[in-house]
Amino acid sequence: MKKIFVILAGLAILYAAYIGVSLMLLPSVSDLQKRRASMTIQVRDWHGNYHPFVVGPKNRYWTSGAAFRRK
């Protein structure tokens, strides 16, 4: 019984370490707090080809958040 508990505890620790490392390797999101910042991301279409997509004010179809607010 003790051996099973030790194995389960070890697996839980390994899983927690995996989650921690995965979170640390995520890209920085500090640029998202700049309201006027634009970024280009790569988007894959249904054929598997990647295309650049501009996110932010430099996108000609971009609408500001103020346009969605109710009056």
PyMOL Python script that loads the backbone (N, CA, C, O; Angstrom):
from pymol import cmd

cmd.read_pdbstr("""\
ATOM      1  N   MET A   1       0.818  -1.189   0.000  1.00  0.00           N
ATOM      2  CA  MET A   1       0.000   0.000   0.000  1.00  0.00           C
ATOM      3  C   MET A   1       0.869   1.263   0.000  1.00  0.00           C
ATOM      4  O   MET A   1       0.567   2.239  -0.686  1.00  0.00           O
ATOM      5  N   LYS A   2       1.948   1.224   0.779  1.00  0.00           N
ATOM      6  CA  LYS A   2       2.852   2.372   0.853  1.00  0.00           C
ATOM      7  C   LYS A   2       3.545   2.588  -0.490  1.00  0.00           C
ATOM      8  O   LYS A   2       3.793   3.725  -0.890  1.00  0.00           O
ATOM      9  N   LYS A   3       3.853   1.497  -1.179  1.00  0.00           N
ATOM     10  CA  LYS A   3       4.537   1.589  -2.477  1.00  0.00           C
ATOM     11  C   LYS A   3       3.637   2.278  -3.506  1.00  0.00           C
ATOM     12  O   LYS A   3       4.119   3.084  -4.302  1.00  0.00           O
ATOM     13  N   ILE A   4       2.347   1.972  -3.498  1.00  0.00           N
ATOM     14  CA  ILE A   4       1.408   2.604  -4.424  1.00  0.00           C
ATOM     15  C   ILE A   4       1.300   4.094  -4.121  1.00  0.00           C
ATOM     16  O   ILE A   4       1.272   4.917  -5.036  1.00  0.00           O
ATOM     17  N   PHE A   5       1.239   4.444  -2.833  1.00  0.00           N
ATOM     18  CA  PHE A   5       1.171   5.850  -2.450  1.00  0.00           C
ATOM     19  C   PHE A   5       2.408   6.615  -2.910  1.00  0.00           C
ATOM     20  O   PHE A   5       2.296   7.740  -3.396  1.00  0.00           O
ATOM     21  N   VAL A   6       3.570   6.021  -2.762  1.00  0.00           N
ATOM     22  CA  VAL A   6       4.822   6.667  -3.182  1.00  0.00           C
ATOM     23  C   VAL A   6       4.835   6.846  -4.694  1.00  0.00           C
ATOM     24  O   VAL A   6       5.268   7.887  -5.189  1.00  0.00           O
ATOM     25  N   ILE A   7       4.370   5.853  -5.426  1.00  0.00           N
ATOM     26  CA  ILE A   7       4.329   5.954  -6.894  1.00  0.00           C
ATOM     27  C   ILE A   7       3.358   7.052  -7.323  1.00  0.00           C
ATOM     28  O   ILE A   7       3.678   7.856  -8.199  1.00  0.00           O
ATOM     29  N   LEU A   8       2.176   7.087  -6.712  1.00  0.00           N
ATOM     30  CA  LEU A   8       1.192   8.121  -7.053  1.00  0.00           C
ATOM     31  C   LEU A   8       1.694   9.514  -6.684  1.00  0.00           C
ATOM     32  O   LEU A   8       1.472  10.464  -7.435  1.00  0.00           O
ATOM     33  N   ALA A   9       2.357   9.650  -5.555  1.00  0.00           N
ATOM     34  CA  ALA A   9       2.913  10.940  -5.159  1.00  0.00           C
ATOM     35  C   ALA A   9       4.013  11.369  -6.130  1.00  0.00           C
ATOM     36  O   ALA A   9       4.112  12.546  -6.477  1.00  0.00           O
ATOM     37  N   GLY A  10       4.825  10.434  -6.560  1.00  0.00           N
ATOM     38  CA  GLY A  10       5.878  10.738  -7.532  1.00  0.00           C
ATOM     39  C   GLY A  10       5.299  11.178  -8.862  1.00  0.00           C
ATOM     40  O   GLY A  10       5.801  12.113  -9.484  1.00  0.00           O
ATOM     41  N   LEU A  11       4.240  10.505  -9.303  1.00  0.00           N
ATOM     42  CA  LEU A  11       3.583  10.900 -10.548  1.00  0.00           C
ATOM     43  C   LEU A  11       2.958  12.288 -10.434  1.00  0.00           C
ATOM     44  O   LEU A  11       3.006  13.071 -11.383  1.00  0.00           O
ATOM     45  N   ALA A  12       2.377  12.590  -9.285  1.00  0.00           N
ATOM     46  CA  ALA A  12       1.787  13.914  -9.077  1.00  0.00           C
ATOM     47  C   ALA A  12       2.861  15.004  -9.098  1.00  0.00           C
ATOM     48  O   ALA A  12       2.642  16.083  -9.650  1.00  0.00           O
ATOM     49  N   ILE A  13       3.998  14.728  -8.511  1.00  0.00           N
ATOM     50  CA  ILE A  13       5.103  15.696  -8.512  1.00  0.00           C
ATOM     51  C   ILE A  13       5.642  15.894  -9.920  1.00  0.00           C
ATOM     52  O   ILE A  13       5.921  17.023 -10.324  1.00  0.00           O
ATOM     53  N   LEU A  14       5.791  14.812 -10.669  1.00  0.00           N
ATOM     54  CA  LEU A  14       6.256  14.925 -12.057  1.00  0.00           C
ATOM     55  C   LEU A  14       5.266  15.709 -12.911  1.00  0.00           C
ATOM     56  O   LEU A  14       5.669  16.520 -13.745  1.00  0.00           O
ATOM     57  N   TYR A  15       3.978  15.470 -12.707  1.00  0.00           N
ATOM     58  CA  TYR A  15       2.965  16.189 -13.463  1.00  0.00           C
ATOM     59  C   TYR A  15       2.982  17.677 -13.114  1.00  0.00           C
ATOM     60  O   TYR A  15       2.857  18.521 -14.002  1.00  0.00           O
ATOM     61  N   ALA A  16       3.135  18.003 -11.841  1.00  0.00           N
ATOM     62  CA  ALA A  16       3.211  19.405 -11.421  1.00  0.00           C
ATOM     63  C   ALA A  16       4.454  20.079 -12.010  1.00  0.00           C
ATOM     64  O   ALA A  16       4.398  21.245 -12.401  1.00  0.00           O
ATOM     65  N   ALA A  17       5.562  19.363 -12.074  1.00  0.00           N
ATOM     66  CA  ALA A  17       6.773  19.915 -12.685  1.00  0.00           C
ATOM     67  C   ALA A  17       6.560  20.144 -14.177  1.00  0.00           C
ATOM     68  O   ALA A  17       7.008  21.153 -14.721  1.00  0.00           O
ATOM     69  N   TYR A  18       5.883  19.219 -14.833  1.00  0.00           N
ATOM     70  CA  TYR A  18       5.580  19.364 -16.264  1.00  0.00           C
ATOM     71  C   TYR A  18       4.725  20.606 -16.509  1.00  0.00           C
ATOM     72  O   TYR A  18       5.002  21.378 -17.427  1.00  0.00           O
ATOM     73  N   ILE A  19       3.695  20.801 -15.699  1.00  0.00           N
ATOM     74  CA  ILE A  19       2.839  21.984 -15.833  1.00  0.00           C
ATOM     75  C   ILE A  19       3.641  23.255 -15.585  1.00  0.00           C
ATOM     76  O   ILE A  19       3.489  24.230 -16.320  1.00  0.00           O
ATOM     77  N   GLY A  20       4.484  23.260 -14.571  1.00  0.00           N
ATOM     78  CA  GLY A  20       5.298  24.436 -14.264  1.00  0.00           C
ATOM     79  C   GLY A  20       6.247  24.804 -15.398  1.00  0.00           C
ATOM     80  O   GLY A  20       6.361  25.976 -15.758  1.00  0.00           O
ATOM     81  N   VAL A  21       6.923  23.814 -15.959  1.00  0.00           N
ATOM     82  CA  VAL A  21       7.844  24.072 -17.073  1.00  0.00           C
ATOM     83  C   VAL A  21       7.076  24.538 -18.295  1.00  0.00           C
ATOM     84  O   VAL A  21       7.527  25.439 -19.002  1.00  0.00           O
ATOM     85  N   SER A  22       5.919  23.938 -18.555  1.00  0.00           N
ATOM     86  CA  SER A  22       5.108  24.348 -19.711  1.00  0.00           C
ATOM     87  C   SER A  22       4.662  25.800 -19.584  1.00  0.00           C
ATOM     88  O   SER A  22       4.674  26.536 -20.571  1.00  0.00           O
ATOM     89  N   LEU A  23       4.275  26.216 -18.403  1.00  0.00           N
ATOM     90  CA  LEU A  23       3.859  27.601 -18.197  1.00  0.00           C
ATOM     91  C   LEU A  23       5.026  28.570 -18.320  1.00  0.00           C
ATOM     92  O   LEU A  23       4.854  29.685 -18.812  1.00  0.00           O
ATOM     93  N   MET A  24       6.194  28.164 -17.886  1.00  0.00           N
ATOM     94  CA  MET A  24       7.365  29.043 -17.967  1.00  0.00           C
ATOM     95  C   MET A  24       7.842  29.224 -19.406  1.00  0.00           C
ATOM     96  O   MET A  24       8.461  30.240 -19.723  1.00  0.00           O
ATOM     97  N   LEU A  25       7.570  28.271 -20.267  1.00  0.00           N
ATOM     98  CA  LEU A  25       8.020  28.342 -21.654  1.00  0.00           C
ATOM     99  C   LEU A  25       7.046  29.073 -22.571  1.00  0.00           C
ATOM    100  O   LEU A  25       7.327  29.230 -23.759  1.00  0.00           O
ATOM    101  N   LEU A  26       5.912  29.520 -22.047  1.00  0.00           N
ATOM    102  CA  LEU A  26       4.965  30.266 -22.871  1.00  0.00           C
ATOM    103  C   LEU A  26       5.564  31.617 -23.257  1.00  0.00           C
ATOM    104  O   LEU A  26       6.366  32.169 -22.503  1.00  0.00           O
ATOM    105  N   PRO A  27       5.192  32.156 -24.414  1.00  0.00           N
ATOM    106  CA  PRO A  27       5.726  33.462 -24.816  1.00  0.00           C
ATOM    107  C   PRO A  27       5.186  34.580 -23.925  1.00  0.00           C
ATOM    108  O   PRO A  27       4.148  34.434 -23.279  1.00  0.00           O
ATOM    109  N   SER A  28       5.897  35.677 -23.906  1.00  0.00           N
ATOM    110  CA  SER A  28       5.524  36.825 -23.090  1.00  0.00           C
ATOM    111  C   SER A  28       4.277  37.499 -23.656  1.00  0.00           C
ATOM    112  O   SER A  28       4.115  37.609 -24.871  1.00  0.00           O
ATOM    113  N   VAL A  29       3.414  37.941 -22.775  1.00  0.00           N
ATOM    114  CA  VAL A  29       2.202  38.646 -23.190  1.00  0.00           C
ATOM    115  C   VAL A  29       2.250  40.116 -22.768  1.00  0.00           C
ATOM    116  O   VAL A  29       1.219  40.789 -22.762  1.00  0.00           O
ATOM    117  N   SER A  30       3.424  40.615 -22.419  1.00  0.00           N
ATOM    118  CA  SER A  30       3.541  41.998 -21.953  1.00  0.00           C
ATOM    119  C   SER A  30       3.204  43.009 -23.051  1.00  0.00           C
ATOM    120  O   SER A  30       2.800  44.130 -22.742  1.00  0.00           O
ATOM    121  N   ASP A  31       3.361  42.640 -24.325  1.00  0.00           N
ATOM    122  CA  ASP A  31       3.023  43.555 -25.417  1.00  0.00           C
ATOM    123  C   ASP A  31       1.519  43.777 -25.538  1.00  0.00           C
ATOM    124  O   ASP A  31       1.093  44.757 -26.149  1.00  0.00           O
ATOM    125  N   LEU A  32       0.716  42.898 -24.975  1.00  0.00           N
ATOM    126  CA  LEU A  32      -0.728  43.019 -25.104  1.00  0.00           C
ATOM    127  C   LEU A  32      -1.304  44.173 -24.294  1.00  0.00           C
ATOM    128  O   LEU A  32      -2.430  44.595 -24.557  1.00  0.00           O
ATOM    129  N   GLN A  33      -0.571  44.693 -23.322  1.00  0.00           N
ATOM    130  CA  GLN A  33      -1.096  45.803 -22.541  1.00  0.00           C
ATOM    131  C   GLN A  33      -0.938  47.141 -23.257  1.00  0.00           C
ATOM    132  O   GLN A  33      -1.512  48.137 -22.817  1.00  0.00           O
ATOM    133  N   LYS A  34      -0.190  47.188 -24.326  1.00  0.00           N
ATOM    134  CA  LYS A  34      -0.049  48.407 -25.120  1.00  0.00           C
ATOM    135  C   LYS A  34      -1.230  48.472 -26.092  1.00  0.00           C
ATOM    136  O   LYS A  34      -1.358  47.621 -26.973  1.00  0.00           O
ATOM    137  N   ARG A  35      -2.087  49.472 -25.932  1.00  0.00           N
ATOM    138  CA  ARG A  35      -3.304  49.550 -26.735  1.00  0.00           C
ATOM    139  C   ARG A  35      -3.029  49.793 -28.219  1.00  0.00           C
ATOM    140  O   ARG A  35      -3.818  49.359 -29.058  1.00  0.00           O
ATOM    141  N   ARG A  36      -1.970  50.451 -28.556  1.00  0.00           N
ATOM    142  CA  ARG A  36      -1.687  50.783 -29.951  1.00  0.00           C
ATOM    143  C   ARG A  36      -0.715  49.804 -30.614  1.00  0.00           C
ATOM    144  O   ARG A  36      -0.323  50.008 -31.763  1.00  0.00           O
ATOM    145  N   ALA A  37      -0.334  48.770 -29.918  1.00  0.00           N
ATOM    146  CA  ALA A  37       0.616  47.808 -30.470  1.00  0.00           C
ATOM    147  C   ALA A  37      -0.089  46.849 -31.426  1.00  0.00           C
ATOM    148  O   ALA A  37      -1.194  46.380 -31.152  1.00  0.00           O
ATOM    149  N   SER A  38       0.553  46.570 -32.526  1.00  0.00           N
ATOM    150  CA  SER A  38       0.064  45.581 -33.484  1.00  0.00           C
ATOM    151  C   SER A  38       1.089  44.474 -33.576  1.00  0.00           C
ATOM    152  O   SER A  38       2.284  44.705 -33.392  1.00  0.00           O
ATOM    153  N   MET A  39       0.626  43.284 -33.857  1.00  0.00           N
ATOM    154  CA  MET A  39       1.544  42.173 -34.057  1.00  0.00           C
ATOM    155  C   MET A  39       1.043  41.316 -35.199  1.00  0.00           C
ATOM    156  O   MET A  39      -0.152  41.283 -35.492  1.00  0.00           O
ATOM    157  N   THR A  40       1.953  40.636 -35.828  1.00  0.00           N
ATOM    158  CA  THR A  40       1.614  39.750 -36.929  1.00  0.00           C
ATOM    159  C   THR A  40       1.799  38.319 -36.468  1.00  0.00           C
ATOM    160  O   THR A  40       2.859  37.942 -35.970  1.00  0.00           O
ATOM    161  N   ILE A  41       0.750  37.528 -36.644  1.00  0.00           N
ATOM    162  CA  ILE A  41       0.818  36.120 -36.278  1.00  0.00           C
ATOM    163  C   ILE A  41       0.656  35.283 -37.541  1.00  0.00           C
ATOM    164  O   ILE A  41       0.122  35.757 -38.544  1.00  0.00           O
ATOM    165  N   GLN A  42       1.113  34.057 -37.488  1.00  0.00           N
ATOM    166  CA  GLN A  42       0.978  33.137 -38.609  1.00  0.00           C
ATOM    167  C   GLN A  42      -0.258  32.278 -38.386  1.00  0.00           C
ATOM    168  O   GLN A  42      -0.392  31.624 -37.352  1.00  0.00           O
ATOM    169  N   VAL A  43      -1.161  32.285 -39.364  1.00  0.00           N
ATOM    170  CA  VAL A  43      -2.406  31.530 -39.277  1.00  0.00           C
ATOM    171  C   VAL A  43      -2.400  30.471 -40.371  1.00  0.00           C
ATOM    172  O   VAL A  43      -2.090  30.758 -41.527  1.00  0.00           O
ATOM    173  N   ARG A  44      -2.743  29.249 -39.995  1.00  0.00           N
ATOM    174  CA  ARG A  44      -2.758  28.155 -40.968  1.00  0.00           C
ATOM    175  C   ARG A  44      -4.160  28.009 -41.550  1.00  0.00           C
ATOM    176  O   ARG A  44      -5.146  28.005 -40.813  1.00  0.00           O
ATOM    177  N   ASP A  45      -4.243  27.889 -42.870  1.00  0.00           N
ATOM    178  CA  ASP A  45      -5.532  27.695 -43.512  1.00  0.00           C
ATOM    179  C   ASP A  45      -5.851  26.207 -43.619  1.00  0.00           C
ATOM    180  O   ASP A  45      -5.089  25.370 -43.137  1.00  0.00           O
ATOM    181  N   TRP A  46      -6.966  25.882 -44.245  1.00  0.00           N
ATOM    182  CA  TRP A  46      -7.412  24.482 -44.308  1.00  0.00           C
ATOM    183  C   TRP A  46      -6.556  23.621 -45.226  1.00  0.00           C
ATOM    184  O   TRP A  46      -6.672  22.395 -45.214  1.00  0.00           O
ATOM    185  N   HIS A  47      -5.697  24.251 -46.022  1.00  0.00           N
ATOM    186  CA  HIS A  47      -4.762  23.500 -46.864  1.00  0.00           C
ATOM    187  C   HIS A  47      -3.426  23.251 -46.170  1.00  0.00           C
ATOM    188  O   HIS A  47      -2.570  22.540 -46.698  1.00  0.00           O
ATOM    189  N   GLY A  48      -3.252  23.831 -44.998  1.00  0.00           N
ATOM    190  CA  GLY A  48      -2.012  23.664 -44.247  1.00  0.00           C
ATOM    191  C   GLY A  48      -0.983  24.735 -44.527  1.00  0.00           C
ATOM    192  O   GLY A  48       0.134  24.659 -44.013  1.00  0.00           O
ATOM    193  N   ASN A  49      -1.327  25.741 -45.333  1.00  0.00           N
ATOM    194  CA  ASN A  49      -0.406  26.836 -45.643  1.00  0.00           C
ATOM    195  C   ASN A  49      -0.541  27.933 -44.583  1.00  0.00           C
ATOM    196  O   ASN A  49      -1.632  28.197 -44.078  1.00  0.00           O
ATOM    197  N   TYR A  50       0.579  28.559 -44.262  1.00  0.00           N
ATOM    198  CA  TYR A  50       0.586  29.637 -43.268  1.00  0.00           C
ATOM    199  C   TYR A  50       0.510  30.988 -43.961  1.00  0.00           C
ATOM    200  O   TYR A  50       1.139  31.202 -44.998  1.00  0.00           O
ATOM    201  N   HIS A  51      -0.265  31.898 -43.378  1.00  0.00           N
ATOM    202  CA  HIS A  51      -0.432  33.245 -43.906  1.00  0.00           C
ATOM    203  C   HIS A  51      -0.271  34.240 -42.756  1.00  0.00           C
ATOM    204  O   HIS A  51      -0.694  33.959 -41.635  1.00  0.00           O
ATOM    205  N   PRO A  52       0.339  35.404 -43.024  1.00  0.00           N
ATOM    206  CA  PRO A  52       0.461  36.414 -41.968  1.00  0.00           C
ATOM    207  C   PRO A  52      -0.886  37.078 -41.699  1.00  0.00           C
ATOM    208  O   PRO A  52      -1.652  37.339 -42.625  1.00  0.00           O
ATOM    209  N   PHE A  53      -1.166  37.348 -40.435  1.00  0.00           N
ATOM    210  CA  PHE A  53      -2.401  38.013 -40.039  1.00  0.00           C
ATOM    211  C   PHE A  53      -2.039  39.088 -39.025  1.00  0.00           C
ATOM    212  O   PHE A  53      -1.423  38.798 -37.999  1.00  0.00           O
ATOM    213  N   VAL A  54      -2.420  40.324 -39.309  1.00  0.00           N
ATOM    214  CA  VAL A  54      -2.097  41.457 -38.445  1.00  0.00           C
ATOM    215  C   VAL A  54      -3.189  41.603 -37.398  1.00  0.00           C
ATOM    216  O   VAL A  54      -4.372  41.683 -37.729  1.00  0.00           O
ATOM    217  N   VAL A  55      -2.784  41.635 -36.131  1.00  0.00           N
ATOM    218  CA  VAL A  55      -3.705  41.808 -35.016  1.00  0.00           C
ATOM    219  C   VAL A  55      -3.421  43.166 -34.393  1.00  0.00           C
ATOM    220  O   VAL A  55      -2.298  43.428 -33.963  1.00  0.00           O
ATOM    221  N   GLY A  56      -4.422  44.025 -34.340  1.00  0.00           N
ATOM    222  CA  GLY A  56      -4.263  45.333 -33.733  1.00  0.00           C
ATOM    223  C   GLY A  56      -4.666  46.449 -34.674  1.00  0.00           C
ATOM    224  O   GLY A  56      -5.256  46.195 -35.724  1.00  0.00           O
ATOM    225  N   PRO A  57      -4.355  47.683 -34.310  1.00  0.00           N
ATOM    226  CA  PRO A  57      -4.803  48.850 -35.077  1.00  0.00           C
ATOM    227  C   PRO A  57      -4.289  48.917 -36.517  1.00  0.00           C
ATOM    228  O   PRO A  57      -4.907  49.585 -37.346  1.00  0.00           O
ATOM    229  N   LYS A  58      -3.211  48.266 -36.831  1.00  0.00           N
ATOM    230  CA  LYS A  58      -2.702  48.320 -38.200  1.00  0.00           C
ATOM    231  C   LYS A  58      -3.503  47.432 -39.159  1.00  0.00           C
ATOM    232  O   LYS A  58      -3.330  47.522 -40.375  1.00  0.00           O
ATOM    233  N   ASN A  59      -4.372  46.581 -38.623  1.00  0.00           N
ATOM    234  CA  ASN A  59      -5.261  45.777 -39.455  1.00  0.00           C
ATOM    235  C   ASN A  59      -6.374  46.691 -39.955  1.00  0.00           C
ATOM    236  O   ASN A  59      -7.005  47.383 -39.155  1.00  0.00           O
ATOM    237  N   ARG A  60      -6.625  46.708 -41.255  1.00  0.00           N
ATOM    238  CA  ARG A  60      -7.592  47.654 -41.790  1.00  0.00           C
ATOM    239  C   ARG A  60      -9.027  47.331 -41.382  1.00  0.00           C
ATOM    240  O   ARG A  60      -9.899  48.191 -41.505  1.00  0.00           O
ATOM    241  N   TYR A  61      -9.292  46.142 -40.908  1.00  0.00           N
ATOM    242  CA  TYR A  61     -10.628  45.771 -40.446  1.00  0.00           C
ATOM    243  C   TYR A  61     -10.758  45.858 -38.928  1.00  0.00           C
ATOM    244  O   TYR A  61     -11.769  45.427 -38.374  1.00  0.00           O
ATOM    245  N   TRP A  62      -9.758  46.406 -38.251  1.00  0.00           N
ATOM    246  CA  TRP A  62      -9.743  46.477 -36.795  1.00  0.00           C
ATOM    247  C   TRP A  62     -10.783  47.469 -36.313  1.00  0.00           C
ATOM    248  O   TRP A  62     -10.948  48.540 -36.899  1.00  0.00           O
ATOM    249  N   THR A  63     -11.482  47.117 -35.251  1.00  0.00           N
ATOM    250  CA  THR A  63     -12.454  47.996 -34.621  1.00  0.00           C
ATOM    251  C   THR A  63     -12.047  48.184 -33.169  1.00  0.00           C
ATOM    252  O   THR A  63     -11.746  47.212 -32.477  1.00  0.00           O
ATOM    253  N   SER A  64     -12.036  49.416 -32.707  1.00  0.00           N
ATOM    254  CA  SER A  64     -11.623  49.680 -31.334  1.00  0.00           C
ATOM    255  C   SER A  64     -12.648  49.140 -30.353  1.00  0.00           C
ATOM    256  O   SER A  64     -13.811  48.938 -30.702  1.00  0.00           O
ATOM    257  N   GLY A  65     -12.212  48.910 -29.131  1.00  0.00           N
ATOM    258  CA  GLY A  65     -13.109  48.418 -28.092  1.00  0.00           C
ATOM    259  C   GLY A  65     -14.199  49.405 -27.740  1.00  0.00           C
ATOM    260  O   GLY A  65     -15.272  49.007 -27.284  1.00  0.00           O
ATOM    261  N   ALA A  66     -13.942  50.691 -27.944  1.00  0.00           N
ATOM    262  CA  ALA A  66     -14.936  51.701 -27.625  1.00  0.00           C
ATOM    263  C   ALA A  66     -16.169  51.582 -28.511  1.00  0.00           C
ATOM    264  O   ALA A  66     -17.260  51.984 -28.109  1.00  0.00           O
ATOM    265  N   ALA A  67     -16.009  51.040 -29.696  1.00  0.00           N
ATOM    266  CA  ALA A  67     -17.141  50.879 -30.614  1.00  0.00           C
ATOM    267  C   ALA A  67     -18.111  49.822 -30.128  1.00  0.00           C
ATOM    268  O   ALA A  67     -19.260  49.808 -30.568  1.00  0.00           O
ATOM    269  N   PHE A  68     -17.691  48.938 -29.237  1.00  0.00           N
ATOM    270  CA  PHE A  68     -18.542  47.868 -28.739  1.00  0.00           C
ATOM    271  C   PHE A  68     -19.247  48.224 -27.432  1.00  0.00           C
ATOM    272  O   PHE A  68     -20.150  47.504 -27.005  1.00  0.00           O
ATOM    273  N   ARG A  69     -18.855  49.301 -26.805  1.00  0.00           N
ATOM    274  CA  ARG A  69     -19.433  49.681 -25.518  1.00  0.00           C
ATOM    275  C   ARG A  69     -20.851  50.221 -25.713  1.00  0.00           C
ATOM    276  O   ARG A  69     -21.142  50.933 -26.674  1.00  0.00           O
ATOM    277  N   ARG A  70     -21.703  49.863 -24.787  1.00  0.00           N
ATOM    278  CA  ARG A  70     -23.074  50.366 -24.846  1.00  0.00           C
ATOM    279  C   ARG A  70     -23.144  51.767 -24.259  1.00  0.00           C
ATOM    280  O   ARG A  70     -22.400  52.120 -23.344  1.00  0.00           O
ATOM    281  N   LYS A  71     -24.030  52.530 -24.796  1.00  0.00           N
ATOM    282  CA  LYS A  71     -24.198  53.897 -24.298  1.00  0.00           C
ATOM    283  C   LYS A  71     -25.427  53.995 -23.444  1.00  0.00           C
ATOM    284  O   LYS A  71     -25.739  55.071 -22.932  1.00  0.00           O
TER     285      LYS A  71
END
""", "prot")
cmd.dss("prot")
cmd.show_as("cartoon", "prot")
cmd.util.cbc("prot")
cmd.orient("prot")
